[in-house]
Amino acid sequence: MLACDPWSMDLVTSGSSDEVEVTPGVYLSQLAGGEEMSIQHVRMESGGRVPEHEHHHEQLGFVYQGEQTFILEDGEEVTAGPGESYWLESHEVHAAENQGDEEMLAIDVFSPPRHSPDWLED
């Protein structure tokens, strides 16, 4: 993960960032991060699940392959497919899973930046 220097541009390629399996079948890679936001890559195998959680970051995402289903605190399920984006408010309780047969790939953006997420500490 690179923090951007305000006087230059930093470039991070997906292959240069370590992919971490945070739960069975769910892989996250920390990509570029600046002073106001950060970005990560998400790869979720069929059947992969991120347990219910919340964070102080506002989260935006874009699915570019497969489908990701979010389970919200009230039990509502919202599925984002290829070409769809999503927004989660700060402190919104949610889980996520891949209920489909295809691997899911997405990009998440966090504000404030998530330079050292809990899953990097394991």
C-alpha positions as CSV (number, residue, x, y, z in Angstrom):
1,M,0.0,0.0,0.0
2,L,1.3,3.4,-0.9
3,A,0.3,6.8,0.5
4,C,0.3,9.4,-2.2
5,D,2.8,12.3,-1.9
6,P,0.9,15.5,-2.5
7,W,3.6,16.7,-5.0
8,S,3.7,13.6,-7.1
9,M,1.6,10.7,-8.4
10,D,2.0,7.2,-7.0
11,L,1.0,4.2,-9.1
12,V,0.1,0.8,-7.5
13,T,-0.6,-2.2,-9.7
14,S,-2.9,-5.0,-8.4
15,G,0.0,-7.5,-8.7
16,S,2.3,-5.4,-6.5
17,S,-0.1,-5.6,-3.5
18,D,-0.3,-8.7,-1.3
19,E,-3.6,-10.5,-1.4
20,V,-4.8,-11.6,2.0
21,E,-7.5,-14.3,2.6
22,V,-9.6,-12.6,5.3
23,T,-12.2,-15.3,5.7
24,P,-12.5,-18.6,3.7
25,G,-12.9,-17.7,0.0
26,V,-12.6,-13.9,0.5
27,Y,-9.4,-12.2,-0.6
28,L,-8.6,-8.5,-0.2
29,S,-5.7,-6.4,-1.6
30,Q,-4.8,-3.0,-0.3
31,L,-4.1,-0.7,-3.3
32,A,-3.5,3.1,-3.4
33,G,-4.3,5.3,-0.5
34,G,-4.2,9.1,-0.1
35,E,-5.1,11.6,2.6
36,E,-8.9,11.5,2.0
37,M,-9.6,8.0,0.6
38,S,-8.1,4.5,-0.1
39,I,-8.9,1.7,-2.5
40,Q,-8.9,-2.1,-2.2
41,H,-9.5,-5.0,-4.6
42,V,-11.9,-7.7,-3.5
43,R,-12.0,-11.3,-4.9
44,M,-14.7,-13.6,-3.5
45,E,-15.0,-17.2,-4.5
46,S,-18.5,-18.8,-4.9
47,G,-19.7,-19.4,-1.3
48,G,-17.3,-16.8,0.2
49,R,-18.7,-14.7,3.0
50,V,-17.6,-11.6,4.9
51,P,-19.2,-11.8,8.4
52,E,-21.4,-9.0,9.7
53,H,-19.4,-6.0,10.7
54,E,-19.3,-2.2,10.6
55,H,-16.6,0.5,10.3
56,H,-16.3,4.2,10.5
57,H,-15.4,4.5,6.9
58,E,-17.9,5.4,4.2
59,Q,-17.6,2.7,1.5
60,L,-18.2,2.8,-2.2
61,G,-17.7,-0.1,-4.5
62,F,-18.0,-1.4,-8.0
63,V,-18.5,-5.0,-9.0
64,Y,-17.0,-5.9,-12.4
65,Q,-17.4,-9.7,-12.4
66,G,-19.9,-12.0,-10.7
67,E,-22.3,-10.9,-8.0
68,Q,-22.0,-9.7,-4.4
69,T,-24.9,-9.9,-2.0
70,F,-25.0,-7.6,1.0
71,I,-27.0,-8.6,4.0
72,L,-28.0,-5.5,6.0
73,E,-28.7,-5.2,9.7
74,D,-32.5,-5.6,9.2
75,G,-32.0,-8.8,7.1
76,E,-32.5,-7.0,3.8
77,E,-30.4,-8.5,1.0
78,V,-29.1,-6.3,-1.8
79,T,-27.2,-7.9,-4.8
80,A,-24.8,-5.9,-6.9
81,G,-23.8,-7.4,-10.3
82,P,-21.4,-6.6,-13.0
83,G,-21.4,-2.9,-13.8
84,E,-23.2,-1.9,-10.6
85,S,-21.9,0.2,-7.8
86,Y,-22.9,0.5,-4.2
87,W,-22.6,2.8,-1.2
88,L,-22.5,1.9,2.5
89,E,-22.8,4.7,5.1
90,S,-20.3,5.0,7.9
91,H,-21.2,2.5,10.7
92,E,-23.8,0.7,8.5
93,V,-23.8,-2.9,9.8
94,H,-23.5,-5.3,6.9
95,A,-22.2,-8.7,5.7
96,A,-21.4,-9.7,2.2
97,E,-21.4,-13.0,0.3
98,N,-21.1,-14.6,-3.1
99,Q,-24.2,-16.6,-3.6
100,G,-23.5,-17.2,-7.3
101,D,-21.5,-19.8,-9.1
102,E,-18.9,-17.4,-10.5
103,E,-16.0,-15.7,-8.8
104,M,-16.9,-12.1,-7.8
105,L,-14.4,-9.2,-8.4
106,A,-14.9,-5.7,-7.1
107,I,-13.2,-2.5,-6.1
108,D,-13.9,-0.8,-2.8
109,V,-13.1,2.8,-1.9
110,F,-13.0,4.0,1.7
111,S,-13.2,7.5,3.2
112,P,-11.5,8.3,5.4
113,P,-8.7,6.1,4.1
114,R,-8.3,2.6,5.4
115,H,-4.5,2.4,5.4
116,S,-4.3,-0.3,8.1
117,P,-7.5,-2.4,8.1
118,D,-7.9,-5.0,10.9
119,W,-7.5,-7.8,8.4
120,L,-3.9,-6.7,7.7
121,E,-3.0,-7.3,11.4
122,D,-3.8,-11.0,11.3
